[in-house]
């Protein structure tokens, strides 16, 4: 896997990865909540520009690790729920949405999928991050 991460401004980061899968398969893992929950977050299916959605983060689905001193978590309940809106939807090439990363603070995430050899170049650009700590 080829990877590159770059701080592009004080509130933005760009991540590039080449994944060994066709972009249609990666697209499905972005928009289908059952597939997305295995690597990122569950919640609503993403279908079109202007759609309002909720996504639920439950890191116990991804890893059993807990931060020291944190209370036990119910693996069936999300750690937190965030809301957002789909800003661009061009299957299977481009997905952009905003979401409430912190209460009252919307950031924007854009996924660009480009065929590259037998795989797909995935470029994730996350902008308008609320704090410097969220960037790194």
N, C-alpha and C positions, 0 to 999 in steps of 0.2 A: 504494500500500500504506500503510495506516494502521499506525503502530507506536508502542509505548510500553514503556518498561522502568522498573521501580521496585525499589529496594532495600527489602524489606519487613521485614527484621530483620538482625541481625549475621551470620546464616548463611543467608539466604534471598533469592532474587531472583524477580521475577515479570515475564514478558515477554508482551506482547500484540501480535498482528499480525492484520490482516485480509488474508487471501489470496484471490485471484480463482480459487477452485476450490470445488467442492462438498465437504462434509465427508467423504463416503464416499471420495473420491479421496485426501484428506489422510490419512484413517485408514489406507488401504492403504500409504501411504508411511511410516507409523509401524510397522506390524506385519510387512510383507513385507520380508525382508532384502535382496533384490535392489534394490527401490525405495529402501529406507532407506539403502543403501550409497552412493547417489549424492549424498546431502546430509548424512549424519550418521555412520553406522557400519553395518557388515555384521553377520553373526552369525546367531543363531537366529531363526526366526519366532516372533513373540509370539502366543500362542493363548488363554491362560486364567489366571485367578487361581491363584496358588500355583506356577506354572511357574517353574522355575529355568532360567536362560539364560546364554549367553555372547555378548558383543558384541565385535567386533574393530574397533578404530579404525585407519584407514589414510588419513591425510590426503593422501597422494599421489594417491588416487582423486579427491579434491576439488580439490586445487591442487598444481601441481608445485613450489611454493616450498618451500625448506628454510631452517631457521635457520642463520645463519652458523656455520661450524665444526662442524656436525653431520655424522656419517658418512653416506655415500650409503645410501638406503633401497631395498629391493626392493619395487617397486610391487605385487607379489602377496602380500606378507606384511603382516599388521597391525603398526602401530607399537606397539600394546599391546592386550591382551585384558582385558576386565573381566567380572565375573560379577554377576548380580543375580537378583531374584525379582519376578514380576508381582504387584502388590498390589491393583489394581482393573482390571477389563476389561469395559467396557460399550460395545460397538461401536454406532455410530461416534461416540460421544460422549465417552468418558472412558477414559484409559489412565494408570495410575500404576504405577511400579516403583521398586525401589531398585537401586543398582548401586555397585560398589566404584570410586569415583572415584580414591582413593589406597589403597594396601594397608592393609587392616584398617579403612578408613573408608567406611561406607555413607552415601550421600546418597539423597534421594528426588526423583524427577521426575514431575510430573503434567501431562498434556496434556488440556485441555478444549476440545472443538470445538463451536461453536455457529453455526448458520446465521445469516448476516447479509447481507441483500439477495441479490445474485448470488454472494456469496462465503461465507467462513467466518471467524469470529473464532476464532483459536487463542490460548489462554492457556496458557503454560508456567510452572509454578511449581517452582522447584528449591530444595529445603530441605536442611538438615543438611549444608551444605557444610563440608568439613574446615578450611579456613583462610579468612581474610579475602580473600586474593588470589584464591581460587577464586570468590568472590562477584562480583568486578568484572571 
